[in-house]
Amino acid sequence: MKLTTALPLWARTVIALLATFGLLGVVPVSLAELRTGNGCPSLGPIPACHIVTISYGLILAAALSSRLWSLGLFYLGWVPVFLLAAGGSFFEFLGQNVCPQTEGGWPKCYFSLGLALAIATPLLVYFFKPRQKS
């Protein structure tokens, strides 16, 4: 199902802004991983921060391009961000330091989880908004 006609511009704009904010947060971590090799945890051979960078990029591309905007592309980006952030946050709550930290000592996966939920909010608001029957 294409959402170019169904999802209003305000929702796509909010999603694009939030995805941009996510990219601004994760790109420095990915660059540090490329330079030092220890900027973030890995899932097998792939650093998690690279997956998150690509995923936020997919969300942004889906929101900006009416040709690309579809549920499939959006969820291809959103699901990995959400699952990695939720999993990382879970392990952080258990006392295992698996997520990169801010300079203040907060795990970045907490912020990514909040951002993933915020990105999903415009979709939820739009899809669950009461509709008038014609």
N, C-alpha and C positions, 0 to 999 in steps of 0.2 A: 504494500500500500504506500503510495507516494503521499507525502505530507505537504507538498508545496502549496496545494490549495486548501488543505485542511488545517495546517498549523499556522497561526497568524504570525505576522512579521514581528510583533513584540516578543513572542516566545522564541523565535529563531534568533532575534537580537540578543536576548538575555542569555540564551545558550551559547552563542558565539562569544559574548563578553566573558562568561564564566570559563569557557574552554581556553580562551586567551590567557586568563588569569592562571589557570592550571599549567599552561605551557610556560609561562613566565616563572613559575615555581619549580618545574621539573627539568627544564632545559639546563640550568646550571648544574644540577645533580648529574645529568647525563654527560655533560661535558667533563665534569670532574671524574666520572667513571672512565671516560675515554682517556683522560690524561694519566690518572693514577692507578686505575684498575680496582679501586676499592671505594667508589662513591656510593654504591648501593648493593643490596643483596641480589643474588642471581637465582633464577629459576632454571636449573640445569645450566646450559652454557650461555643463556641470555640474561643480561642484567635486567632486573625488574624495572629500573628507571627508563630504560630504552622502550620497553613495552608500554609504559605509562605515557611517554613522550609521543609515541606513534598513536596511541589511543586518543589522547587529547587532540592531536592533529586530525584524526578521523572525525571526531565530534565537531571540531571547528569547520572542517571541510563540508560536513553534512549540513551544518547550519548556514554557511555562507553561500553555498552553491545550490540554486534551485534544481539544477540538473542532478546533483548528487544526493539531495536530501531525500532520504528514505529511512524507514524504520530500521532496515537491515544495516545500513552504513552507520547510523547513529549507535545502534546497539553493539555493533562490532567494535566501536570505540568505547562505549560506556561500560559494558559488562567487565572487560578486563580492569579498567580503572576501579570500578566498584569492588570487584572481588579482591584485587591486590590490596586496596586500602582497608577493606573490612578484615581481611586475613591478617595484615600487618598490625592493625589496631588491636585485634584480638590477642595476638602474641605479645604486644606491648603491655596490654592489661595484665597478662600473665607474668610480666616481669622480664621477658626476653627482649633485648634490644635488637630488633630486626630492621627498624626503619631509620633512614637518615634523620638527623636531628637539626632543628633550627639553632641559631646561635644562642637562643634562650633555653635550649635543652628540650624543647617539645618535639615529639616525633612528627615528622612531616606527613605520615600516613593518616594522622588524625585530621589534618587539614584537607588532605585529598579525599577522605571519606565524606567530610562535610561538603566539599565541593561537588563530589559525585551526586550526593543527595540533592544539592541545590540545582545542579544541572537537570536532574530528572523532574524537579518540581514544576516547571512550565508545562511539560508534557502531561503530568498528572492533573494539574489545574485545568488544562484545556479539555482533556479527555473525560474528566469526571464532572465537568461543569454541566448543570442542568440545561437541557435543550428544549426549546419550544417546538411543539409538534406543529407541522404545517398542514 
